[in-house]
Amino acid sequence: MDFFLQLLVNGVCVGLLYGISAMGFVMIFKSSSVLNFAHGELLALGAFFFLALISWAKLPILIAFVLTLVGSFILGFLIEKFFLRPLIGEKLIFVIMLTVGLAAMFKGFILLIWGGNLHTYPEFLSESIALKLGSIYIAPVYTATLIISIIFLVLFGLFFKKSAQGIYMRSVADNQKAALSLGVHVRRVFALSWAIAALVASMSGIVLGIINGVNVHDLSSIGLKVFPVVILGGLDSIGGAIVGGIIIGLLETFTGGYLSPSLRDVVPYIVLVLILLVKPYGLFGLVEIERV
């Protein structure tokens, strides 16, 4: 029972990371109908930028973390302005292929600077933040993951419900043409969606780098797990992304704990295939009915 509870806690923590990262993916899709295939590389860029700031620049951890998030936010704006915006009005396949090209470009940049080896962050998490609930031990990295995830969820909840930009983003996601007719600056919403998506991907990359080490190939493949997560939760549901992330995190953890660690990376894609066959709109996705 203790082993089960240990896996449960670890799975929820990792799943929250997947969910928050997938939330940025869903935001881009809801606002512009674009599937971002560069999501994994944005995740890796954040992890390596944080590595550079604490290892090369020797900055304090908190300052390096904040600068990484700010830099990722700005990068998201720049990607939308210089790469996505010129393709407005073009066929959707062109935009999707552009994100594939961006993924290759970002990965090549990382390999050029850092190579394909595994890097590790210096030890900076204090053992004092570890939690012990009876015989269940929650390592400092999982405690930090839980705290960071909850803070981000609360901040994003407040942003979408209370701020003007958050309300604009929700209106564009619900009905782009109606929002445009009401004077909402849709292009600004697109840029903000990409900026937030890059920020949450970067945050997820940093925490996953603390857990597993920093390797461009591993982090890029982890970024692909947003697809099973968003398909499971619903491609147009932000809340579904969080639920889907937790489910995928739990399935991975329990598979690695009870069956085989080599199978844990396969489970999300098995779920992806089954969901597409049984419930293609996901658990919380809206079913679209087209009249012919």
KEKE-3310 file (N, C-alpha, C; in steps of 0.2 Angstrom, whole numbers, plus 5000, padded with zeros to 4 digits):
npx = (5004:5010:5019:5011:5004:5015:5019:5007:5007:5019:5015:5004:5011:5020:5011:5003:5013:5013:5000:5000:5009:5003:4992:4996:4998:4985:4979:4985:4979:4965:4964:4969:4968:4980:4991:5004:5019:5032:5032:5039:5052:5052:5050:5062:5071:5069:5073:5087:5091:5089:5099:5110:5110:5112:5123:5133:5132:5131:5120:5109:5097:5083:5082:5087:5077:5066:5071:5072:5059:5053:5061:5057:5043:5045:5051:5040:5031:5039:5041:5027:5026:5036:5036:5023:5013:5015:5009:4996:4980:4984:4984:4980:4989:5001:5005:5006:5016:5026:5028:5034:5046:5051:5053:5063:5073:5075:5079:5091:5099:5100:5108:5119:5125:5125:5126:5122:5122:5119:5114:5116:5108:5115:5114:5101:5089:5083:5083:5075:5062:5056:5043:5036:5024:5018:5024:5026:5037:5040:5050:5061:5061:5048:5040:5043:5038:5024:5021:5024:5016:5003:5003:5005:4993:4983:4986:4984:4971:4965:4970:4962:4949:4948:4956:4957:4963:4963:4950:4947:4955:4948:4936:4940:4944:4931:4923:4930:4926:4915:4922:4931:4922:4917:4928:4939:4956:4962:4974:4983:4979:4983:4997:4999:4994:5004:5015:5012:5011:5024:5030:5024:5028:5042:5044:5039:5049:5060:5058:5056:5068:5075:5071:5074:5086:5094:5092:5092:5086:5078:5069:5063:5055:5047:5040:5031:5022:5011:5002:4995:4990:4981:4973:4966:4961:4953:4954:4950:4949:4954:4954:4952:4965:4973:4967:4969:4983:4986:4980:4988:5001:4999:4996:5009:5018:5013:5014:5028:5031:5025:5024:5035:5049:5053:5041:5034:5035:5028:5014:5007:5004:4997:4986:4982:4979:4968:4959:4956:4950:4939:4933:4934:4934:4939:4938:4933:4930:4922:4909:4908:4896:4892:4882:4877)
npy = (4994:5006:5008:5010:5022:5030:5030:5036:5049:5054:5052:5061:5073:5074:5073:5085:5094:5090:5093:5107:5111:5106:5114:5126:5123:5119:5132:5139:5132:5133:5147:5150:5138:5131:5117:5115:5110:5112:5112:5104:5107:5121:5118:5112:5122:5131:5124:5122:5136:5140:5132:5137:5150:5147:5139:5144:5158:5159:5164:5168:5155:5159:5171:5167:5158:5166:5175:5166:5162:5175:5177:5167:5170:5182:5176:5168:5179:5184:5173:5172:5185:5186:5174:5167:5177:5182:5172:5173:5170:5161:5143:5131:5120:5125:5133:5124:5116:5125:5126:5113:5115:5125:5118:5109:5119:5125:5114:5110:5122:5120:5108:5113:5122:5115:5102:5084:5078:5072:5083:5090:5099:5109:5104:5111:5111:5112:5099:5101:5105:5093:5081:5071:5059:5049:5034:5038:5046:5061:5068:5082:5088:5084:5090:5103:5103:5101:5113:5123:5120:5122:5135:5141:5136:5143:5156:5157:5154:5165:5175:5171:5173:5186:5196:5208:5205:5191:5188:5192:5183:5171:5175:5175:5162:5156:5161:5167:5176:5183:5190:5198:5207:5213:5222:5216:5214:5203:5198:5202:5194:5181:5182:5184:5171:5163:5167:5164:5150:5147:5151:5142:5130:5131:5132:5119:5112:5116:5110:5096:5094:5095:5084:5073:5076:5086:5084:5086:5078:5069:5079:5085:5074:5072:5083:5080:5072:5080:5078:5065:5069:5081:5076:5066:5074:5083:5092:5106:5110:5118:5115:5101:5098:5098:5088:5077:5077:5074:5061:5054:5056:5048:5035:5033:5032:5022:5011:5011:5008:4995:4987:4988:4999:5002:5002:5013:5025:5021:5020:5033:5034:5023:5026:5037:5032:5023:5032:5040:5031:5027:5039:5052:5065:5067:5068:5080:5087:5097:5091:5092:5095:5093:5099:5093)
npz = (5000:5004:4994:4983:4986:4986:4973:4968:4973:4966:4953:4952:4954:4943:4933:4934:4929:4916:4912:4914:4905:4893:4893:4888:4875:4871:4872:4861:4851:4853:4851:4838:4830:4828:4828:4838:4834:4839:4852:4861:4859:4864:4877:4880:4877:4887:4898:4895:4894:4908:4913:4908:4914:4928:4928:4920:4920:4934:4941:4955:4960:4960:4953:4941:4937:4936:4926:4916:4913:4910:4898:4890:4888:4881:4870:4865:4860:4850:4841:4837:4831:4820:4813:4813:4811:4798:4790:4792:4786:4776:4771:4783:4784:4780:4791:4801:4796:4797:4811:4813:4806:4814:4826:4822:4819:4832:4840:4833:4836:4850:4850:4844:4853:4866:4864:4863:4875:4892:4904:4920:4933:4946:4963:4972:4979:4994:5007:5017:5012:5009:5011:5023:5025:5036:5031:5018:5007:5001:4989:4988:4975:4970:4979:4977:4963:4965:4972:4964:4953:4958:4961:4948:4942:4950:4947:4933:4933:4940:4930:4918:4923:4929:4923:4910:4897:4899:4898:4885:4878:4881:4875:4861:4859:4861:4850:4837:4826:4831:4842:4836:4829:4840:4843:4849:4850:4840:4834:4844:4854:4849:4849:4863:4867:4862:4869:4882:4881:4878:4890:4900:4895:4896:4910:4914:4907:4915:4928:4924:4920:4932:4938:4929:4923:4910:4894:4877:4867:4876:4882:4871:4867:4878:4877:4866:4872:4875:4866:4868:4880:4878:4869:4876:4887:4879:4865:4864:4877:4891:4905:4904:4899:4910:4918:4909:4909:4922:4923:4913:4919:4930:4924:4918:4929:4937:4928:4926:4939:4942:4931:4920:4918:4905:4898:4901:4894:4883:4886:4886:4872:4868:4875:4868:4855:4859:4864:4852:4845:4852:4859:4851:4853:4866:4884:4889:4878:4865:4855:4838:4826:4809:4796:4781)
capx = (5000:5014:5022:5005:5003:5021:5018:5001:5010:5024:5012:5001:5016:5022:5005:5002:5017:5011:4994:5001:5012:4998:4987:4998:4996:4977:4977:4986:4974:4959:4964:4971:4967:4986:4994:5011:5024:5038:5031:5044:5058:5051:5051:5070:5075:5068:5078:5094:5092:5090:5105:5116:5110:5114:5130:5138:5132:5131:5115:5105:5092:5077:5083:5088:5071:5062:5073:5070:5052:5053:5064:5052:5038:5046:5052:5034:5029:5043:5039:5021:5026:5040:5035:5016:5009:5015:5006:4989:4976:4987:4981:4982:4994:5007:5007:5008:5023:5031:5030:5038:5052:5054:5055:5070:5078:5077:5083:5098:5102:5102:5113:5125:5127:5125:5127:5116:5124:5114:5117:5112:5108:5118:5109:5099:5083:5084:5080:5069:5055:5054:5037:5035:5017:5019:5029:5027:5042:5039:5056:5061:5059:5041:5037:5043:5034:5018:5020:5025:5010:4997:5004:5003:4986:4979:4988:4981:4964:4964:4971:4957:4943:4948:4960:4954:4966:4961:4943:4948:4957:4942:4931:4943:4943:4924:4921:4934:4923:4911:4926:4933:4917:4917:4933:4945:4962:4963:4982:4987:4977:4987:5003:4999:4994:5011:5019:5010:5012:5031:5032:5023:5033:5049:5043:5039:5056:5065:5056:5057:5076:5078:5069:5077:5092:5093:5094:5087:5081:5073:5064:5059:5050:5042:5035:5026:5017:5006:4997:4990:4986:4976:4967:4963:4956:4949:4958:4948:4947:4960:4953:4953:4972:4975:4964:4972:4990:4986:4979:4994:5006:4998:4997:5016:5021:5011:5016:5035:5032:5022:5026:5042:5051:5053:5034:5030:5034:5023:5008:5003:5002:4992:4980:4980:4976:4962:4954:4954:4945:4933:4930:4939:4934:4941:4934:4929:4930:4915:4907:4906:4891:4892:4877:4879)
capy = (5000:5012:5009:5012:5029:5034:5031:5040:5056:5055:5052:5067:5079:5074:5074:5092:5097:5088:5096:5114:5112:5105:5120:5131:5120:5120:5139:5141:5128:5136:5154:5150:5132:5128:5112:5118:5104:5115:5113:5100:5111:5126:5115:5110:5129:5134:5120:5124:5143:5140:5128:5142:5155:5145:5136:5148:5165:5159:5168:5164:5151:5162:5176:5163:5155:5172:5177:5161:5163:5181:5176:5162:5174:5186:5172:5167:5184:5185:5168:5174:5191:5185:5168:5165:5182:5183:5167:5173:5169:5155:5137:5129:5116:5129:5135:5118:5114:5130:5124:5108:5118:5129:5113:5107:5124:5125:5108:5111:5127:5117:5103:5116:5125:5111:5095:5079:5074:5073:5088:5090:5105:5109:5103:5118:5111:5110:5093:5104:5105:5087:5080:5064:5058:5042:5030:5041:5051:5065:5071:5089:5090:5083:5095:5109:5103:5102:5120:5127:5119:5125:5142:5142:5135:5148:5162:5157:5154:5172:5178:5170:5175:5193:5201:5210:5201:5184:5188:5193:5176:5167:5176:5173:5155:5154:5163:5172:5182:5188:5194:5203:5212:5217:5226:5213:5214:5196:5197:5202:5188:5176:5183:5182:5164:5160:5169:5160:5143:5146:5152:5136:5125:5133:5130:5112:5110:5116:5105:5090:5094:5094:5077:5068:5078:5090:5081:5089:5072:5067:5084:5085:5068:5073:5088:5076:5069:5085:5076:5061:5073:5085:5072:5063:5079:5087:5097:5113:5111:5120:5111:5094:5097:5097:5082:5073:5077:5070:5054:5052:5055:5042:5029:5032:5031:5015:5007:5010:5005:4989:4983:4989:5006:5003:5003:5019:5030:5019:5020:5038:5034:5018:5029:5041:5027:5021:5038:5042:5026:5027:5045:5056:5072:5067:5068:5086:5091:5098:5087:5096:5092:5097:5098:5093)
capz = (5000:5004:4987:4979:4988:4984:4965:4967:4974:4961:4947:4952:4953:4936:4929:4934:4925:4909:4911:4913:4898:4888:4894:4883:4868:4870:4871:4855:4847:4854:4848:4831:4827:4825:4832:4838:4834:4842:4859:4865:4859:4868:4884:4880:4877:4894:4903:4894:4896:4915:4915:4906:4919:4934:4928:4916:4923:4941:4945:4960:4957:4960:4948:4935:4936:4934:4920:4911:4912:4906:4892:4886:4887:4875:4864:4862:4857:4844:4837:4834:4826:4815:4810:4812:4809:4790:4787:4793:4779:4772:4773:4790:4784:4780:4798:4805:4794:4800:4818:4812:4804:4820:4830:4820:4820:4839:4842:4830:4840:4856:4849:4842:4859:4872:4862:4864:4881:4897:4909:4927:4937:4953:4969:4975:4983:5001:5010:5022:5009:5008:5015:5025:5027:5038:5028:5012:5007:4995:4988:4987:4968:4969:4983:4973:4958:4967:4974:4958:4949:4961:4960:4941:4941:4953:4943:4927:4935:4941:4924:4914:4925:4931:4919:4903:4892:4900:4896:4878:4876:4881:4869:4855:4859:4860:4844:4834:4822:4836:4846:4831:4828:4846:4844:4852:4845:4839:4833:4851:4858:4846:4852:4870:4868:4861:4874:4888:4880:4879:4897:4904:4892:4899:4917:4914:4905:4920:4933:4922:4920:4939:4940:4925:4919:4904:4887:4872:4864:4880:4883:4865:4867:4883:4874:4862:4877:4876:4861:4871:4886:4875:4865:4882:4890:4874:4862:4865:4884:4896:4911:4902:4898:4917:4920:4905:4911:4929:4921:4909:4924:4934:4921:4917:4935:4939:4923:4927:4945:4943:4925:4917:4916:4898:4895:4904:4888:4877:4888:4883:4865:4868:4877:4862:4850:4861:4864:4846:4842:4856:4860:4848:4856:4872:4890:4890:4871:4862:4849:4832:4821:4803:4792:4774)
cpx = (5004:5017:5017:5004:5009:5021:5012:5004:5014:5020:5007:5005:5018:5016:5003:5006:5015:5005:4995:5004:5007:4993:4989:4997:4989:4976:4979:4981:4967:4958:4965:4970:4974:4989:5002:5016:5031:5037:5037:5051:5058:5053:5059:5073:5075:5073:5085:5096:5093:5097:5111:5116:5113:5121:5135:5138:5132:5126:5112:5099:5085:5077:5084:5081:5066:5064:5072:5063:5050:5055:5060:5046:5039:5048:5045:5031:5033:5042:5032:5022:5030:5039:5028:5012:5009:5011:4998:4985:4978:4983:4984:4988:5001:5010:5009:5015:5028:5033:5035:5045:5055:5057:5062:5075:5080:5081:5090:5102:5105:5108:5120:5129:5129:5127:5121:5117:5119:5118:5113:5113:5112:5112:5108:5093:5085:5080:5074:5063:5052:5048:5037:5028:5017:5025:5030:5032:5041:5046:5056:5058:5051:5037:5037:5039:5027:5016:5020:5018:5004:4997:5002:4996:4981:4980:4984:4973:4961:4964:4965:4950:4942:4951:4956:4957:4964:4954:4943:4950:4952:4937:4933:4942:4936:4922:4925:4931:4919:4916:4929:4928:4916:4923:4939:4951:4965:4971:4985:4985:4982:4994:5004:4998:5000:5015:5018:5012:5020:5033:5030:5027:5040:5049:5043:5046:5061:5064:5057:5065:5079:5076:5073:5084:5090:5096:5089:5083:5076:5067:5060:5053:5045:5037:5030:5021:5011:5000:4992:4986:4980:4971:4963:4958:4952:4953:4957:4947:4953:4960:4954:4961:4975:4973:4968:4980:4991:4985:4985:5000:5005:4999:5005:5019:5019:5013:5024:5036:5030:5023:5033:5043:5051:5047:5031:5030:5030:5016:5004:5000:4997:4985:4977:4976:4969:4957:4952:4949:4939:4929:4935:4939:4936:4936:4930:4929:4923:4914:4905:4902:4891:4886:4879:4873)
cpy = (5006:5013:5012:5020:5033:5035:5036:5047:5058:5056:5059:5073:5079:5075:5081:5096:5096:5092:5104:5115:5111:5111:5125:5129:5121:5128:5141:5138:5132:5143:5154:5144:5129:5123:5114:5112:5106:5115:5110:5104:5117:5124:5114:5117:5132:5130:5122:5131:5143:5137:5133:5147:5153:5142:5140:5155:5165:5163:5164:5161:5155:5167:5172:5160:5160:5174:5172:5161:5169:5180:5172:5166:5178:5182:5170:5172:5185:5179:5170:5180:5189:5179:5166:5171:5183:5178:5167:5174:5164:5149:5135:5125:5119:5131:5130:5116:5119:5128:5118:5110:5122:5123:5110:5112:5125:5120:5108:5116:5124:5112:5107:5119:5120:5104:5090:5075:5076:5078:5088:5097:5104:5108:5109:5117:5108:5103:5095:5104:5099:5085:5072:5063:5050:5039:5033:5046:5055:5069:5078:5091:5089:5088:5101:5109:5104:5109:5124:5126:5122:5132:5145:5142:5141:5155:5163:5157:5161:5176:5178:5173:5183:5198:5202:5205:5193:5183:5188:5186:5171:5168:5174:5166:5152:5155:5169:5178:5186:5192:5199:5208:5216:5222:5223:5212:5206:5194:5197:5196:5182:5176:5182:5174:5160:5161:5165:5153:5142:5147:5145:5130:5125:5131:5123:5109:5110:5111:5098:5089:5092:5086:5072:5070:5082:5087:5083:5084:5070:5072:5085:5080:5069:5078:5085:5073:5074:5082:5071:5065:5077:5081:5068:5068:5082:5092:5104:5114:5112:5115:5104:5093:5095:5090:5076:5072:5073:5062:5051:5051:5049:5035:5028:5029:5024:5010:5005:5007:4997:4984:4983:4996:5007:5004:5009:5024:5028:5020:5026:5038:5028:5021:5034:5037:5025:5026:5040:5037:5026:5033:5051:5063:5073:5068:5074:5090:5092:5094:5092:5092:5096:5095:5098:5095)
cpz = (5000:4997:4982:4980:4986:4976:4964:4967:4968:4954:4946:4951:4946:4931:4928:4930:4917:4907:4910:4907:4893:4888:4889:4876:4866:4869:4864:4850:4847:4851:4841:4827:4825:4830:4832:4839:4837:4849:4863:4865:4863:4875:4885:4881:4884:4899:4902:4895:4904:4917:4913:4912:4926:4934:4925:4919:4930:4944:4950:4957:4956:4954:4941:4933:4933:4927:4914:4908:4908:4899:4887:4884:4881:4869:4861:4858:4850:4839:4833:4829:4820:4811:4808:4809:4801:4787:4789:4786:4775:4775:4779:4790:4783:4787:4802:4803:4796:4807:4818:4811:4810:4825:4828:4821:4828:4842:4839:4834:4846:4855:4847:4848:4865:4870:4864:4871:4886:4902:4915:4930:4944:4958:4972:4979:4990:5003:5015:5019:5007:5013:5017:5028:5029:5035:5020:5012:5000:4994:4987:4980:4967:4973:4979:4967:4959:4969:4968:4953:4951:4960:4953:4940:4944:4949:4937:4928:4936:4934:4919:4916:4927:4927:4912:4898:4893:4897:4888:4875:4876:4876:4862:4854:4858:4853:4841:4831:4827:4840:4842:4830:4834:4848:4848:4847:4845:4838:4840:4855:4856:4849:4859:4871:4867:4866:4881:4887:4880:4886:4901:4901:4895:4906:4918:4912:4911:4926:4931:4921:4927:4940:4936:4922:4913:4898:4882:4868:4869:4881:4877:4865:4872:4881:4869:4866:4878:4871:4865:4877:4883:4872:4871:4885:4885:4871:4863:4873:4888:4902:4910:4901:4905:4919:4916:4907:4918:4927:4917:4914:4928:4931:4919:4923:4937:4934:4925:4934:4946:4937:4923:4916:4909:4894:4896:4898:4883:4879:4886:4876:4864:4870:4871:4857:4852:4861:4857:4843:4846:4857:4858:4850:4863:4878:4890:4883:4869:4856:4844:4827:4815:4799:4785:4770)
residu = (MET:ASP:PHE:PHE:LEU:GLN:LEU:LEU:VAL:ASN:GLY:VAL:CYS:VAL:GLY:LEU:LEU:TYR:GLY:ILE:SER:ALA:MET:GLY:PHE:VAL:MET:ILE:PHE:LYS:SER:SER:SER:VAL:LEU:ASN:PHE:ALA:HIS:GLY:GLU:LEU:LEU:ALA:LEU:GLY:ALA:PHE:PHE:PHE:LEU:ALA:LEU:ILE:SER:TRP:ALA:LYS:LEU:PRO:ILE:LEU:ILE:ALA:PHE:VAL:LEU:THR:LEU:VAL:GLY:SER:PHE:ILE:LEU:GLY:PHE:LEU:ILE:GLU:LYS:PHE:PHE:LEU:ARG:PRO:LEU:ILE:GLY:GLU:LYS:LEU:ILE:PHE:VAL:ILE:MET:LEU:THR:VAL:GLY:LEU:ALA:ALA:MET:PHE:LYS:GLY:PHE:ILE:LEU:LEU:ILE:TRP:GLY:GLY:ASN:LEU:HIS:THR:TYR:PRO:GLU:PHE:LEU:SER:GLU:SER:ILE:ALA:LEU:LYS:LEU:GLY:SER:ILE:TYR:ILE:ALA:PRO:VAL:TYR:THR:ALA:THR:LEU:ILE:ILE:SER:ILE:ILE:PHE:LEU:VAL:LEU:PHE:GLY:LEU:PHE:PHE:LYS:LYS:SER:ALA:GLN:GLY:ILE:TYR:MET:ARG:SER:VAL:ALA:ASP:ASN:GLN:LYS:ALA:ALA:LEU:SER:LEU:GLY:VAL:HIS:VAL:ARG:ARG:VAL:PHE:ALA:LEU:SER:TRP:ALA:ILE:ALA:ALA:LEU:VAL:ALA:SER:MET:SER:GLY:ILE:VAL:LEU:GLY:ILE:ILE:ASN:GLY:VAL:ASN:VAL:HIS:ASP:LEU:SER:SER:ILE:GLY:LEU:LYS:VAL:PHE:PRO:VAL:VAL:ILE:LEU:GLY:GLY:LEU:ASP:SER:ILE:GLY:GLY:ALA:ILE:VAL:GLY:GLY:ILE:ILE:ILE:GLY:LEU:LEU:GLU:THR:PHE:THR:GLY:GLY:TYR:LEU:SER:PRO:SER:LEU:ARG:ASP:VAL:VAL:PRO:TYR:ILE:VAL:LEU:VAL:LEU:ILE:LEU:LEU:VAL:LYS:PRO:TYR:GLY:LEU:PHE:GLY:LEU:VAL:GLU:ILE:GLU:ARG:VAL)
# end
